[in-house]
């Protein structure tokens, strides 16, 4: 009997470990920002001696603002309330318009493609034009007052809310939609029963977040005559009554801090799992197995929704809508739109837009670096000192409470006209915004790699570099791009108060009825914003 001997098998070769590939966006985007920043430092003339002198001038201005004045408190509170009504009305109108717009713009839309294309164009255009620019246009159409401010907030907010709503709709599981469609439901019935109902908690968070932004925006619409507390602020600074200006700024900050608290409580109330140690259920048990019952969470959601609707309807009555103005408004709108054609482009317009872009990107770089330091100090990954964390977070909330253009007004008053004042204002706002985003992202990293490294005896720096930072990089790049996106919109209007950029020419073109120049400026801003958004989408695909 022949015995077959098997040839000995070679031991398996272990796969060769290779370091993960680094996306070009991870390296290219920071290098691009650094290059623009180096150029911006030269263009804006940011020098250590200028910064030192500016700090001295600013300190003297702050001395003149202390103690804040409390004169004419009823008038200030009335204007603050008008600011709140403008923000609520504009946000509510935008939320209602955004639902069908987002449904049409989402990839899940199954209707005519031309409708989807139009919806996406509207979202891009409304997001690209700052709310203060809309306010300038609507003041020209409807005249001075809160109606122009409410419409300006609404038109600008539609782009942001609709875009984020569309993202929420696209991220949902398709199984419920397919199931409802299979039983013969119409497209509208399917959308309401599956997509919209499941997205309500996320939509509520988006609207509350946008309301927070809009109150900051509406606080300065009075600078161009669109109602609110901005009129009093500009008057106080223009008349050198800095103590009164400080009092108005405090009112704005307190109002925004109160909104932060209301927003937090409202988001907890509408969250599906807001309460700890509860079963994951939307409704309580009802008497009928097929009918949902009531529980505390559902009662809070319904009560909060009813209160929000009542507040929105009340805000609409405060916009001072005058039907007699409609005839004049139509004539003004026709003259404005007809004056847009053909748009005029000039060297001054191009230089103004270029300066706005340089200001925005340079301030974003500084703001991102400062914000990263604050975020690291505010979380427990490296520095575990709770009083420092609480103090930094409180400081950021207060700093974010002051609108960018208010900082610009203060810096212009202290340092004079020019892009240096705008750069400082944008750097402060970018720092506050970036630190908030970075803090939230650092707190949300997966703790498993951190615990694994800690178990091996790694110190805090090693854990941060090896376990925290690699998870944080995608959020760092994405949030930095988003911060620069917002800074670009703000830099486009700071020139209205003399802080550099295209804002001065924009305000002047509308005031002197040179609408062809206005159209050229708006087209330039839209092109820049669309290009920046394209870069952001490319970066998210490569990095995130």
SEBALUM-547952 format. One record per residue: y, z, x of N, C-alpha, C, CB in turn. Coordinates in pm, whole numbers, plus 50000, padded with zeros to 5 digits. Glycine has a CB too. Layout:
N
YZXYZXYZXYZX ...
END
This chain:
544
498815000050086500005000050000501235000050089500015012449903 502054990450061503254989150144504344998350092503744974550146 504865006150180505955015350141507295009050178505785029350211 508095007250077509415001250101510415012250139509904993549974 510985010350252511985020050298513395014850267511825022850452 514135023150199515525019250167516415021450289516065027450046 517275011950309518225013150420519205024550392518994999750443 519475032350491520425043450469521805038050431520525052350595 522365044450331523695040250285524785047250365523865043050134 525815039750392526955045550464527705055250372527915034450514 528175066150427528915075750344530175069150286529305088250427 530535072950163531715066850101532975069550182531895071949958 533795059150190535055060450265536125065950171535485046550325 536735076650214537795082650133538965073050123538255096150193 539545071950003540705062949990541865067650076541145061949843 542525057850131543665060950218544865065050134544015048850309 545345076950163546475081950088547765075650138546555097350096 548555070750046549825064650082550955071650008549825049550049 552065072950072553195079150002553645070249886554375081650099 554135076449778554575068349664555705058949703555025077349549 555685047349643556715037349672558055041849614556325023549616 559085040249692560425043949649561105031849588561265049549768 561595033349466562255022249399563555018649470562535025649252 563885005649479565175001849539566355008249468565334986649536 566215010649336567325016749262567595030949311567025016949113 566555038049352566725051849397567615052549520565375058149427 567545042449604568365042049725569635033849704567555036249842 569505022649635570625013349621571785018949541570155000849559 571495025849431572565030849345573415041449417571995036649216 572815051649480573665061049555574485054449665572815071949616 573895044549736574655037749841575835030149781573735028049919 575615023649667576695016249602577825025649560576175008549480 577465037149502578485046849462579235052049584577855058549385 578505054449693579155059349814580135049049870578105062949920 579745036249868580635025749918581905024849834579905012149919 581755025249701582925024749613583795037049634582495023749465 583175048549657583935060849677584765060249805583005072849681 584165055049912584915053650038586135044750016584015047850150 585935033549945587055024849915588065031949824586575011949849 587555039349725588435046349632589285056949698587645052449521 588725063849795589495073849868590695067249937588605081049972 590495055149991591615047950052592585042549947591085036350138 592055036749839592895030549737593775040949667592025023149633 593185052249631593925062649559594765071149655592955071649481 594475069849784595175077549887594865092449873596705075149878 593565095449878593105109349871593045114650015591695110649800 593995123350047594065129050182594055144250173595335124150256 593505150850276593485165650273594875171650257592855171050400 595875165950327597225171650315597785169350175598155165450420 597445157750114597895155249977597225164849879597595140549936 595925167549902595235177149817595835191149831593735177549851 596135195149954596725208349977598095209449910596855211250127 598915198949927600235199149863600105198949711601065187149910 599115191249662598895190749517598465204049461597855180449484 597625211149534597205224349488598395233949481596115230049580 599295232749579600485241149574601365238049455601285239549701 601575225049428602365221149311601695225649182602575205849309 600375224249178599635228249058599735243349038598175223949068 599645251049145599755265649134601115269649078599525272249271 602175262749123603505265749070603625262048923604565258449151 602955251248883602975247448741602225257848657602345233548722 601085262548707600325272648634601145285448618598995275648706 601905288948722602765300748712603775299148599603505303148844 604245286948578605215284448471604555284248334605935271348494 603215283348330602495283248202602045297148160601285274048212 602245307148245601795320748217603015329748196600915326148334 602975338048089601935339247986602085328247880601995353147920 600995324447817601075314247712601945318947596599675310647661 602655309647538603535312847426602765311747294604755303547424 603125320547200602485320547068603495317146959601835334247040 604515309546991605535306146893605005296046791606775300646962 605495297146669605115288246559603595287246543605695274246582 602965298946534601505299446521601015292146395601015313946518 601645294046278601155286746159601175271546177601995290446037 602225266246240602285251846261601205246946356603645247846315 600935254546462599895250646558598525251146492599915259846682 598275261646413596975262846346596795251646243596845276546279 597895247746177597815236746081597445223646151599135235146006 598045221146267597715209146343596285209746398598715207146457 595855221746438594475223346486593485220546374594255237646541 593825225246253592945222546139592925207646107593395230646015 594075201046119594115186546097593255179246201595565181546102 593285184046325592415178346428590955179646390592655185246562 590595191246338589205193546296588825184246181588995208246255 589705182446084589425173445972589245159046020590555174145867 590105154846114589995141346168588635139246233591125138546269 588215149046314586935147846384585755147746286586765159246484 585785156446186584685157146090584615144346008584845169345997 585775139545960585775127345879585295115445961587185124645823 585825113946081585415102746165583945103146200586225102346290 583445114946234582025116246270581135113546149581735130146326 581535118546033580735116245913580675101545875581285124145797 581825094645879581835080245849580965072745949583285074745853 581075076446077580265069746179578785072146158580675074646318 578405084346120576985087346098576415078945984576785102346068 577185077745875576705069845761576585055045797577655071445642 577555049745871577495035745911576395033246015578835031245966 576095043446095575155041546205573705040346158575265053146302 573365046346044571965046045999571495031645975571795054345870 572165023745890571695009845874571885001646000572435003245758 572945004546077573184996946199572074999446301574555000646259 571665012046317570585015346410569255009746363570485030346428 569015010246232567775004746180567664989846208567675007246030 568794982746198568774968246225568694965246374570014961646166 569264973946458569294971346602568004975446673570454978546664 567204984146612565984989046677564944977846691565395000846597 564094979446791563044969446814562024969146701562334972246945 561974979746622561024980446510561504972646387560784994946472 562734967346392563264959846278562484946846260564774956846298 562084944046137561264932246108562004921746027560014936446035 563294923546007564064913945927564574902446010565224920845861 565584895245960566134883646031566694887446168567234877045948 566394879346268566824882346405568344881446421566144872946502 568994873246338570434872146350571094885346310570964860546262 570514892346213571044905446173570884915446288570314910746046 569744915146353569514924046466570504921246580568084922746517 570734908446608571674904846714573084909546682571664889646737 573514907646556574854911946516574994927046526575154907446373 573954934346485573994949046493574144953646636572724955146431 573424947346727573524951246868574894947946926572444944446950 575484936746884576814933146932577844943446885577204919046884 577754947446759578684957446705578554970546782578424959746554 577334974746812577124987146886577764986447024575614990146899 577574975347093578134973947227579664973847223577614961047294 580234966147130581694964947124582364978147088582094954347023 581824985446991582454997946951582305008747057581845002846820 581235008247134581075017847242581995014747359579635018147288 582315002247378583094998347496584565001747482582934983547521 585075002447361586505004947339586725019847318587044996747218 587535026647400587765041047384588435044247251588625046347498 588225056547204588785060747075590305060447076588285074747038 590935063447189592385063347195592925049047182592865069747326 592155039247229592555025247212592445021347065591685015847300 591355025346999591255022946855592415029546782589905028346801 592805041546828593915048546763595205040446776594105062546823 595455034846894596635026346911596635014746812596705021047055 595475008546795595364997046705595565001246561593994990146722 594915012046519595005016246379596365022046344593915026446348 597045028146440598415032446416599305020346388598965040646536 599065009546461599824997346436599514991546299599524987046544 598274993246251597874987346123598264996346005596364984646120 597925009346013598105018545900599305027645915596885026845884 599955027546029601085036346050600655049746107601825038445919 601645058346134601385071346192600615080246094602695078146233 599815089446150599135099046063597655100246091599345095245921 596995109546022595575112446049594615101546005595195125145980 595025092545914594125081845874593765073045994594765073245762 594745069546075594485061546194593565069046289595795057846265 593765082146301592905090046389591475090746341593455103946402 591265092946211589905093546157589165080446174589945097246012 589865069246148589215056146165588915053346312590095045046107 589805057546401589575055446545588325063046590590805059946626 588205075346547587005083346582585765076846525587135097946528 585845072146401584675066246336584215053546407584975063146190 585155044646436584775031746496584175033646635585995022446504 584755042446715584215044546849582865051746844585195052446935 582715061146751581485069146745580295061046695581675081146654 580545050746616579445042646564578585037246677579985031046479 579215032446783578445026646892577505036446956579375021346995 577975048446985577145058347052576055063746960578005069847103 576435067646836575455073446745574385063146708576145078646618 574805050846677573845040546639572895037246754574575027946594 573405036646875572555033646990571475044347007573405032447119 571885056947000570925067747020569975069146901571655080947044 570475066246781569585066046664568515055346680570395063546535 568915043646726567955032746745566875036846846568665020046794 567265044046950566275048947047565295058546981566985055747165 565815067246893564945076646822563965069246731565785086646739 564465059246660563595051446571562485044446650564415041146492 562845039046767561875031446846560795040246907562585023846956 561105052846931560155061746997559125067646901560895072947066 559295065346772558375071246675557025064046673558995071146536 556005071446634554665065746619554665055646504553615076946593 554055044046527554065033346426553035035346315553825020046492 552095044546331551015046046233551525049146092550075057146278 552445058646073552935061145936553595048945875553915072645936 554365041445953555005029345899553965019145854555935023046003 552945017345936551895007745900551145012045775550915005946016 550915025145762550185030245646550975028245518549855045045664 552275031045523553115029345403553255014545369554515035645425 553375006045470553474991645444552194986245382553784984145574 551054992145419549774987345368549604989745218548644994045443 550314999545162550195002245018551254994944938550295017144992 552024985945002552964977344930554384982444920552464975244796 554764992545001556134997644996557094987245052556255010945075 558304987044999559314977845049559814982545185560494976544949 560594973845249561104977245382562014989545376561874965345442 562864990545272563775001945259562985014645230564814999545149 562015013745137561195025445105560435030345228560205022144992 559895021145303559155024745423560075031745524558515012245487 561275026445543562205032245639562595046445601563455023545651 562905048545473563345061845428562185071845434563915061145286 560995067645391559865076845381559275080645517558785070745295 559345071745613558685074445741559675076145856557715063245773 560485065945881561345066045999562495075845985561895052046026 563285074545878564475082845863564125097545845565305077945745 563135100545762562775114445736562315121645862561685115245630 561545114745946561075121046069562165122146174559905113246126 563185113746163564255113846263565395123246229564795099946280 565385129546112566515137846069566865149046167566215143745935 565895156646221566285166846320566995161046441565065174546366 566485149946493567135143646609568505138046571566245132446665 568605132046452569895126546408570925137746394569745119146273 570495149146340571415160546326571935165046461570725172246255 571055165846559571475169646694572465159446751570265171046787 572195146446730573095136046779574475137146715572505122246751 574495139246584575775139946513576565152246557575545140246360 575885163646575576565175646620577115173846762575625187646615 576325167346847576785164646983578005155446981575665158447068 577955145346896579085136146886580315143046827578705123946801 580095152146731581215159546674581915167746781580735168646560 581115173546871581685181146983582595172147068580565187147070 582135159947097582945150447174584165146247095582105138047213 583985144046965585075138846884586205148846864584555134546750 585875161646861586935171546849587805171246974586355185746825 587165169547091587955168047213588825155447206587025167347335 588245144547155588995132047146590125133047045588055120547109 589845138946928590865139646824591995149146861590235144046693 591715158346956592765167646998593905160747071592185178447085 593675148447117594725141347193595165128647123594235138147332 594625125547006595035113346936596505113846897594175111146812 597035125846882598445127146849599375121746956598775141346823 598835119747076599665113947183600135099847148598875113647314 599375092847062599775079347021600125079046872598655069147052 600345090946813600795091546674599705091446571601685080446648 598445094546609597325094046514596965107746458596115088046580 597915116846453597685129746391597015139846482596865128046269 597035152446438596365162946513597305170546606595245157146591 596685179246685597445188546767598015181946892596565200146807 597605169646922598095162847041599595160447038597395149847057 600175158846919601625156846909602365168946965602045154246761 601935180746922602585193046969602405194847119602035205246894 601225191247169600965192847313601855183647394599485189947344 601955171147354602805161747427604265165847420602645147547372 604695170647303606085175047288606385186947379606385178747142 605435196247386605635208047469605735204447616604515218147447 604835195747664604855191947805606085183147834603555184647844 606395174047741607555165347762608865172847767607615155047653 608945183947693610165192147694610115203247798610395198247557 609085202947884608905212647993608665226847941610115212748084 608215227947817607875241147760606405243847792608135241547604 606125247347917604745248347963604025260447904604705248948114 604735270947871604075282447809603545278847670605035294347799 604335271247597603855266647467602675257147484604995259747388 602725248547586601605239547612600345247447645601945230047727 600465258247722599305266547754598725272847628599695277447855 599585277247539599085282847413598335272647330600235288547332 598825260247326598135249747251596785246647314599005236947245 596735246247448595465243547516594455254547486595685242247669 594905267047481594015278247448593455276547307594745291747460 594295272347213593815270047076592725259247076594985265846983 592925248547152591945237747159590625242947217592475226147244 590715250847325589505255947390588755265347297589865263247520 589455274447230588805283747138588115276247025589825293847081 588795266146973588205258146866586915251446912589195247546817 586895246347033585705239647085584585249547117586055231647211 584935261447165583915271647190583265276047059584535283747262 584065277346955583495280946824582565269946776584625283346721 582925257446800582055246546760580745246646838582755233146779 580795250246967579575251247047578605260946982579905255847191 579105272346936578245282246872577695277046740579015295246849 578545270846659578095265346531577055254446554579285259846450 577285246046654576345235346685574985240846725576895226446795 574995251246808573735257246852572965263146734574005268146958 573675270546647573005276646532572485265946435573955286146458 573275255246417572845244646325571615237446378573975234546303 571565235046508570405228146564569145236846554570665224346710 569305249846569568145258646550567675258446405568495273046591 568625257546312568255257746171567495245246129569495259246086 567855233746187567195221346145565975218146230568175209746152 565775225446338564615222646423563325225546348564685230746552 562325217446375561055218946304560345231746342560155207046331 560485236146466559815248146513560865257746569558735244746620 561905260446491563005268446541562595282946564564155267846446 561715288046480561345302046491560125303546580561085308046352 560125313846662558995316446747557865322846666559395325346865 556675320846714555475326946654555295322646509555565342146664 555625310246477555425305146343554465293446346556765301146278 553835290946233552945279546221553805266946210551995280946100 553335256046269554095243546268554015237146130553575233746376 554965240546043555005234645910556455232845869554245243445807 556705221545802558055218745757558405226445631558235203845733 557445228545543557685234545412556715246045390557565224045300 557115254845301556215265545262555205260545159556995277345206 554265269045125553235265345028553825265244887552035275145035 553565254644813554055253644677552975257244576554565239644651 553355258244448552375261344344551415249744323553085264644213 551895237644345551065225744333550715220944473551795214544251 549465217744496549035213544629549745200844673547525211444631 550165192444578550815179844612552325181144625550485169344508 552885192744593554335194744599554665205344703554885198944460 555595202544793555955212544894556725224144834556785206045005 556565235644893557295247344849558495250144937556385259444847 558985262144930560185265945003559845276945103561295270544907 560475276245218560435287145314561835288845371559395284545427 561995298245461563325301245514563915289045586563275313245609 563065282245666563565270745741564045259645649562475265545834 563265257045541563675246445449564955250245375562555243445349 565075262845336566295267245268567515265745358566145281745223 567345269145486568465267545580568835252945596568105273545715 567825244145604568115229945620568845224345498566825222145643 568375227645380569005222545258570405228245242568155225945135 570545241345265571865247545254572835242045356571755262445271 572355240245480573225234545584573605220245552572535235045719 572665212345498572975198645461574005197945351571725191445419 573865206545249574825206745139576215210845189574365216345028 576255220645278577545225045333578185213845416577365237645420 577355206545491577885195645573578465184645486576795189945665 577785181145375578285170845284579605175245221577245167745174 579675187845178580905193045118582055192845218580685207245065 581755196545343582785196545446583265182445475582255203145574 582345173045478582705159145502583585153645391581455150545517 583215156245266584025151545154585415157845155583325154545021 585475170745191586785177345199587635171045309586615192345225 586995167345421587755161445532588345147845493586865159845655 587645140345409588165127245368589465128645290587125119845284 589585139645215590805141645137592005145445224590575152445031 591755148845351592835153245440593365142045529592355164545526 592875129845510593305118845596594595112145548592225108645605 595185117245441596465112145391596395097145362597585114945491 595335093245290595185079045256596155075545144593735075845215 596945065345165597935060945067597585046645024599385061545125 597105044744899596755031144854597915021344864596265031644710 599135026444859600295017444865600415010845002601575025144834 599765016745102599845011245237598904999345259599535021945338 597974997145165596954987045188597554973145207595964986845073 598554969845127599164956645140599814954745276600194954445032 600544964845319601164964245452600114964245562602134976045473 599064972245542598004973045643597324959645662596964983745604 597074952545552596424939445563597314929645640596104933845423 598614929845613599534921045685599584924745834600964921745623 599604937745861599634942046002598354938246075599844957346010 597204939846007595924936446070595844921446096594754940945981 596324913346000596304898846019597174894646138596784891845892 598364900746147599254897546260598644901946392600624904246241 597974913346390597364918446513596224909346558596844932746491 595324906046466594164897946503594574883646540593154897646389 595524878146469595974864646503596674864346639596904859146395 597304875546673597964876246804596994877746919598914887646806 595744880946889594724882346994594344868747055593484889246938 594624857946981594164844647024595364836147063593334837746911 595334830247182594334832047288594634844547371594284819647381 593614851347422593864863247506594534859347637592554870747535 595394868147685596134865447809595574874047922597654868147789 595284867648033594824874748152595864872548263593404869748197 596164883048333597144882148440596674890648558598544886648392 597384889248668597054897148787597234912048760597914892848906 598274915548686598504929748654597374935548571599834931448579 596874927648476595764932348393594504934448478595464922248279 594214924848564593024926048649593144937948744592804913248728 594334939948800594524951248890594424964548816595884950248960 594944964948693594854977148615593414980848582595644975748487 592624970948539591204973448510590474977348638590554960948446 590784970548747590144973748875590454988148916590624963948985 591694992348899592055006048935591335016148846593565008048926 591195013048718590455021948628589005023448672590515016748483 588375012248711586985012748756586865020948884586454998548779 587775018748978587735026249105587935041149080588825021049203 588875044648994589095058748960587855064848899590265060148864 587235057548806586075062948735584895065248829585655053648621 584565055248911583395056448997583615066449111583025042849054 584835066649165585125076349271585065090649219586495073649332 585675092949105585635106549047584225110349006586575107548926 583435100548962582045103548926581265108349047581365091048866 581455101849162580735106149283581065120549318581085096949401 582355123849320582745137649349582225147149241584275138949361 582355143149115581905151649006580415154149008582295145648874 579635143649042578175145149049577785154849161577505131449071 578445153749275578135162749387578485177249352578885158449515 579685179249298580065192849258579175197949146581545193249215 578875189149049578035193148936576625196748979577975182148834 576095189649080574755192849130574725206849192574305182349234 575755210049268575815223449328575865234149219577045224649421 576705231949118576825241749009575505242948934577955237748912 574835231648909573565231948836572485239548914573085217748806 572425237249044571435244349127571715259349126571445239049272 572995263149132573345277349129573145283448990574785279149174 573135275048886573005280048749571555281648706573705270848653 570615276048781569195277148748568505286248849568525263148746 567255289348823566535299248901565645293149009565695307748811 565805280449039564915274249136565215278649280565015259149126 566525279949311566905283949447567565297649449567825273649508 568615299249369569385311749367569055319149238570915309049377 568465330649249568085338449131569005350349117566605343049140 570235347349076571245357649056571865355348918572345357349169 571385362648818571725359948679573225360948650570995369548590 573965370748702575415371148673576135358448719576045383248741 575735352848834576355340448881576045328948786575875337049023 574805328248740574415317648647575215318348518572925318548616 575345330448462576085332148336577555328548355575945346548284 578135332948469579545330248494579805315248509580005337548621 578925308248579579125293848599578985286248467578125288448701 578005290048387577835283048260579015285548167576525287448191 579515297848165580695300548083581905292848131580995315248084 582065291848263583175284248319583095269548281583205285648471 581905263948286581745249748252582065247248105580305245148282 581665256448018581965254847875583475254747854581315266147791 584175263747923585635264347909586295251747967586195276947978 585825247448084586405235448148586175223148060585795233248288 584985222148000584715210847912585545211347785583245210347877 586075223147752586865224547631588215217747639587065238847601 588665214447758589965207747775589745192747790590745213547899 590305184547702590115169947713590665164547844590785162847595 590095153147887590495146948013591975143948018589715134248035 592495138647910593885134347912594845146147918594185125847790 594375158047875595195170147890595295173948037594595181847807 594155173148107594205175248252595145165148317592795174148313 595065152748271595935142348328597415145648303595595128648268 597745150448183599115154348154599595165348249599235159148008 598725175148273599085186348361599285181448504598005197348356 598345172948552598455168248690599655158848708597175161148731 599965150948608601145142348616602415150848622601215132548497 602435161548541603595170448543603735177448677603495180748431 602605180748741602655187948868602795178748988601405196348883 602135167248986602035158649105602795145549093600605155749133 603195141848972603885129248954602945118348905604535125049083 603515106748877602745095448824601825089548929603685084748771 600755082848883599875075748975598415078948956600275078749114 597535071449022596095073049004595535086149062595385061549067 596305092649153595815105149210595645115749101596765110249318 596615116449009596515125848897595325122348807597815125848814 595115109348783593975105248702592655108348769594055090648671 592585106248901591365109348975591015124248964591535105449123 591995133048980591735147348971591255151248830592995155349008 591885145548727591485148648590590065144048564592445142048490 589715131948606588365126748584587335134348667588315111948618 587705138848787586765146448869586395159548802587355149049007 587385166248743587105178948675586175176648556588415185648628 586485166648474585645164148356584255159348397586305153748265 584165151048502582855146248548582025157748603583015135448656 582655167048673581945178648725581365186948611582875187348811 582175189448509581695197548397580565190648322582845200548300 580715177648300579695170348225578405169148306580205156448186 578515165448433577335163748517576595176948534577725158048653 577325187848555576655200748573575885204848448577665211548609 576425201648331575705204848207574415196748197576595202148083 574505183748222573315175248218572285179548323573705160548239 572755182048444571825185548552571165199048526572565185748686 571915208448473571335221548442570225220148339572405231148390 570485212548233569455210448130568225203548190570015202148013 568425193748278567305186548337566505195448432567815174148412 567175203548511566455212448603565645222848528567435219348697 566165227248415565415237048336564205230848267566325243448232 564225217748250563145210948177562045205448266563715199848095 562105207648398561075202148486559735208948459561475203848634 558655201848487557305207048466557045218748561556235195948487 556715230648510556535242148599555205242248675556635254748520 554245233648636552925234048700552985231648851552015223848636 553665220948899553755219249045554465230849115554465206349076 555445236549046556165247849105555235259749125557355251949017 554445262849021553515274149030552455271649136552855276948895 552005259249148550965255949246551465258249388550505241449229 552695253849415553245255649549553545270449577554505247349567 554025277549475554285291749494553005299349526554955297649370 551895294849466550605301449491550145299649635549545296049396 550625289149702550245286949842551155294249940550255272049873 552175301349888553075308749973554325301250014552365313050094 554605289849952555805282249987557065289949946555785268449918 558105288650027559345295349993560135287249891560195297650119 561305292249850562055285949742562565272149781563225294749700 563015270749906563505257749950562395247549951564145258750089 561225251350001560085242150003559665238249862558905248450078 559655248049773559275245149633560285235649569559185258349551 561585237949596562615229449536562505215149587564015234949566 562335213549718562285200149777561025192649736562355201149929 559895199649729558615192849705558215192049559557525199849781 558625201649477558175202049338559265199449236557545215249309 560485204149264561565202849166562315189649184562545214649179 562755186749307563595174949330562925161849290563985174349475 561645159349325561035146549283561025144649132559615145649335 560845155449056560895154248910562315152048860560305166748844 563275157148935564665157048890565375143848920565415168348955 564885136149018565575124049062565835114148948564755117149170 564855110848864565165101348755566285106148664563925098948672 566245119048627567325124348543568635124548617566975138348495 568595127348746569805127648827570495113948826569485131848972 569735103348848570325089948850570765085648709569315079748906 569915088048611570265084148474571505091348423569115086848381 571585104548446572745112148400573995108948480572465127048408 573835105448608574995101348687575575088348634574595099848835 574715078948599575185066348542575865068648407574025056348525 575315077548327575925080548198577295087248217575005089648114 577395096048317578685102448346579725092148389578525113048456 579325082648472580275072248514580665063348396579675063648626 579735061348302580025053448183581135060148102578755051748096 581015073348081582045080648007583355081148085581575094847975 583275082748216584485083348297585255070148291584145086748442 584515059148286585165046048278585965044748149584135034848288 585405049248039586125048547912587385057247916585215052947796 587265069147974588435077947980589485072548076588005091948023 589065066848189590035061748285590865050448228589335057148411 590315043748126591035032448066592235036847984590105024447979 592335049847951593435054447866594345064447936592885060647739 593955069248054594785079248121596155073748158594085084448246 596255060648176597545054648209598575056348099597365040148238 598145059647979599105061947870600045073447904598355065047738 599535083347979600385094548019600805093248166599645107847997 600605081348226601065078848361600105082548471602295085948383 598805083748439597815088148538597025076548596596875098148477 597605064648606596955053448670596025045748578596195058148789 595595033948625594665025748548595365016648450593695034548474 594585010848361595045000548270595735006148146593894992048229 595675019348126596185025148002597655022447978595965039848003 598475022448084599915020148065600175006148011600665022048198 599544995948071599724982248023599184980547881599024972348117 598094987547849597514986647716598484992147612596184994147709 599025003947637599975010047545601235001447533600335024247591 601714996447645602924988247644602724975147569603374985247788 601534968947584601294956147516601274957747365599964950147563 600744968947316600734971147171602114974847121599724982247133 602824983047196604164987347154605144975647151604694998147248 604984965947241605904954447247605354942247173606174950647392 604254944047099603644933647016603094921947097604664928446917 602764924247224602124913947304600604915347288602544915047456 600124911147171598724913347138597784904547220598504910746991 598294893447273597434885247358597064892647486598144871947392 598004900747538597704909147655596724920047616599004915247713 596924925747497595984935947447594574930347441596414941047308 594434918147389593114911947379592504909747517593194898547304 593304905247613592794903347748592314916247811593844897247835 593054927147787592634940247840591334944747776593734950747817 591234943347644590024947747575588804939647620590204946547422 588974926647636587864918347682587424922647822588254903347683 588394925347909588054929848043587304942948043589294931248126 587744952447959587054965347949585644963747896587844974947860 585484955147795584154953047737583204947147840584254943847614 583694937347917582844931248020582404941648123583604919748090 583334950048167582994960148267581984970048212584254967648313 582194974548089581274984248029579884978248011581804989247894 579824965647965578514959147946577794957548080578694945247879 578524954048185577914952848317577364966348364578924947448419 578144976948344577684990248385576454994448305578815000648368 576444991248177575274994548095574054986448140575564992047947 574274973948180573154966048232572564972148358573604951748260 573434976948447572954983648567572184996348530574134987148661 572685003648432572005015948391570625012948333572855023448288 570515002448252569194998848196568224994748306569344987448093 568724986948402567874982848514567414994948594568624972948605 568315004348617567965016348694566935024748620569205024648723 567075025948489566115034048413564725027748418566575035648267 564655014448413563355007848420562705009848557563504992948391 563525009748662562995010848797562695025148838563965004848894 563495034448788563375048348833562705057048729564745053948866 563095055348603562605064248497561415058048426563735067148395 
END
